[in-house]
Amino acid sequence: MKTHFYIILSLKTPQGFVDYGHYAFGNDREIARGLFGQLQGSEKIKDSCPLHIDLMETVNDLPVKIKTICCTLDELGTNCKLIAREIFRLKNLEEML
C-alpha cells in the first residue's frame, strides 16, 4: 500500500468542522512534515479557534491525522501562499527529473 500525505483546511460551523480545502503532497513524509512545520499557527487547540489545518496521511487506504494547528485568518493566508509555492516547486522539480 502506498502512503499519501496531504493537508486539509477546515473551519468551524455550528454543526462542527467542515473541510473546505485539500493539498496533496504525494508520498514523501519528510517534505510533508517539513512544510507543515513551517506553517504559522498554534498547536494548542482552543474552542474559540475557528480555522484548523490538519496534516494527514493514508494508512491502508484510511485517513490518519498526524498533527493539527489552529490559525487566524491572516496566518491562514500566509500558510496557503507557502503551501502553494511549495507544491508548485515540487511539481516542477518532478517534471525536470
C-alpha distance (Angstrom), angle and dihedral (degrees) to the residues before:
residue distance angle dihedral
M1 . . .
K2 3.77 . .
T3 3.77 119.1 .
H4 3.81 117.8 -137.8
F5 3.78 126.9 -165.4
Y6 3.77 125.3 -151.9
I7 3.77 143.8 157.2
I8 3.79 123.1 -124.8
L9 3.80 123.3 -158.7
S10 3.80 115.4 -152.8
L11 3.78 138.0 174.0
K12 3.76 132.8 -155.4
T13 3.81 119.0 -109.2
P14 3.81 129.7 173.3
Q15 3.83 87.0 -96.1
G16 3.81 94.5 50.1
F17 3.79 135.6 -90.5
V18 3.80 119.2 -21.8
D19 3.81 123.3 -162.3
Y20 3.80 114.2 -129.8
G21 3.78 105.4 162.4
H22 3.79 138.6 39.7
Y23 3.81 128.9 -172.4
A24 3.81 117.8 -172.3
F25 3.83 120.8 -150.5
G26 3.78 102.8 178.1
N27 3.78 121.8 -130.7
D28 3.82 104.0 -42.5
R29 3.81 108.1 114.1
E30 3.81 94.7 -172.7
I31 3.80 93.9 53.5
A32 3.81 92.8 47.0
R33 3.81 94.1 47.6
G34 3.80 92.4 42.3
L35 3.78 92.7 53.0
F36 3.80 93.4 44.2
G37 3.80 88.8 51.9
Q38 3.81 89.6 58.7
L39 3.81 94.5 55.0
Q40 3.78 120.3 109.1
G41 3.78 119.6 -121.5
S42 3.76 142.3 76.4
E43 3.77 128.8 -69.8
K44 3.79 87.1 -155.1
I45 3.79 102.5 91.4
K46 3.80 115.1 -148.1
D47 3.79 129.6 -173.1
S48 3.80 88.4 -125.6
C49 3.82 92.8 59.9
P50 3.82 108.8 96.1
L51 3.84 99.2 -178.1
H52 3.80 122.5 68.9
I53 3.78 133.0 178.7
D54 3.81 116.9 -162.2
L55 3.80 128.3 -165.2
M56 3.79 106.3 -145.3
E57 3.77 138.5 -178.6
T58 3.76 133.8 -173.0
V59 3.78 117.7 -121.1
N60 3.81 116.0 -176.0
D61 3.83 87.2 -13.7
L62 3.83 91.5 -56.6
P63 3.83 123.9 115.0
V64 3.80 116.2 -114.4
K65 3.81 122.4 -171.7
I66 3.80 110.8 -135.0
K67 3.79 101.0 177.5
T68 3.81 141.0 -10.3
I69 3.78 133.2 -156.7
C70 3.77 129.7 -177.2
C71 3.78 120.5 -143.5
T72 3.76 145.8 178.6
L73 3.79 122.7 -108.5
D74 3.80 90.8 -101.1
E75 3.81 91.5 50.5
L76 3.80 89.7 48.0
G77 3.81 90.5 55.0
T78 3.80 91.6 50.7
N79 3.81 90.9 46.0
C80 3.81 93.6 50.5
K81 3.82 90.2 51.9
L82 3.80 90.6 50.2
I83 3.81 93.1 47.5
A84 3.81 93.3 47.4
R85 3.81 92.0 48.1
E86 3.82 92.0 49.5
I87 3.81 93.9 47.3
F88 3.81 89.8 48.3
R89 3.80 90.1 51.2
L90 3.81 93.8 46.7
K91 3.80 95.2 47.2
N92 3.79 92.3 48.5
L93 3.81 91.8 48.5
E94 3.83 90.1 51.0
E95 3.80 90.8 54.8
M96 3.81 92.0 49.8
L97 3.82 93.4 53.2
